[in-house]
Amino acid sequence: MGIDQAIIYTLAGRGWGLFSGIVMLFLVVRYLTPDQQGYYYTFASILAMQIFFELGMSYVVMQFASHEMAGLTWSNTGTIEGEATAKSRLHSLLVLVLKWYGVIAILLLVVILPVGWLFFSMNPAPTEVHWKAAWLWLVITAAVNIFVMPLLALLEGCGRVMEVARLRMYQSMIGSLLAWTVLVLGGGLLAIPAMNAGLAITVLVWLWRTQRVFFKNLFVHPAAGTGIQWKSEIWPFQWRIALSWLSGYFIFQLFTPVLFAYRGAVEAGQMGMSIAIANALMSIAMAWMNTKVPGFGALVAKRDYRKLDQVFGFILSRSLGVMVVGGVMLSAINYFIHINPVPFVDRILEPLSFTFLMLATILNYVNYAQAAYLRAHKEEPFMWISLVSAVFIGALTFALGQEYGAIGIMSGYLAVCSSIGFGWGSWIFFSKRRAWQKQSGREVASEGRL
């Protein structure tokens, strides 16, 4: 199955995430009312607007760091050594992202906080829903988490994939336990910021205890050359990634707020819980791919396309198998609990809408894997796919959501994912892969003659 130590930790974290997600589903339906459930999942969708400020920078950081590591190695003291220019470029990258994400953390507080407050204030909340303190605490903890995000991306790009995977496993466990405790004690919507607080505390402690030598050494490293230039090097790649990620908000996060506005908190809660299940499945499959993405960049830098194709094909076949089997099982279980009604079955989408969601999730994973392969080249050929998909999905969500609810939204979602995402995306993947490898072959031949 191609499982190494990094994948083991990632799978352990995702396995715990799946287990904790199931526990959370039961606790949500046990301790939250249908209206509270709607607020619970809509919180996450509104908070996801932070992507409009982050602009895909963490992914760019990981790719650039992985390319620089082709000339660097880790020492026994926990620092990196090697080419002075490569280390200097990493130093400039670290300084850049600290500034970038410091501004983003502030923008979360001055923009997302009041936007969410206004959105939830537009409709009077039921008497049992106390959302104000929960929303305030959630945004504050999210600001802390987004500030440390690029530090983890930099570590992954530098090859510390296993260590970061292990950290995320601990984060998932601590955050989940805190959220469960708050729910059981009657804290209601405070469970979400409690989970976020657990994530923030865990990563801050881990960074201080295990990585402060690395970051201190890199931060004080003297400049050698010009370093990485954001305008000429990062931005030409980042703006394409940014548009793809911004489009992702309309592709993945719009359903719940639209249903909340048009059909009420109860239907929004059904959609939110179903998407949480789909995301849990996808996160397990992504464990295979994500642990190999930093290595893709190094293989591209070395122009070792044979190894790149070998690793990618092996990982995709295993992870996609997990997606298909999991999607079929979850759809069958949802169908069974609806024809043999169990308590709280009304908290999840009905079988047809849920099956459409599973099919779209599987197709999206293939699209995600293809994009990971191509983005290792510091390019974003899927930008137009993301933009066109966002336009169609956003339009169909608003057009069909009010009249037909979840089944209308999921029908439009699956249609766009299968035709534009999977169809057009696969054509671009094979075309770009063939062109880049052909070009690389010519360059290698030219260097051999010289």
HUTA-V569011 format. One record per helix or strand of 2 or more residues. SS is the DSSP state (@ for helix, = for strand). FROM is the first residue (numbers start at 1). LEN is the number of residues. Records with the same first field share a line. If there is no record, write none. Layout:
SS=FROM-LEN / FROM-LEN
This chain:
@=5-27 / 34-21 / 57-15 / 84-38 / 132-26 / 161-24 / 190-30 / 230-34 / 265-38 / 305-35 / 345-3 / 351-25 / 383-22 / 406-44
==72-3 / 80-3
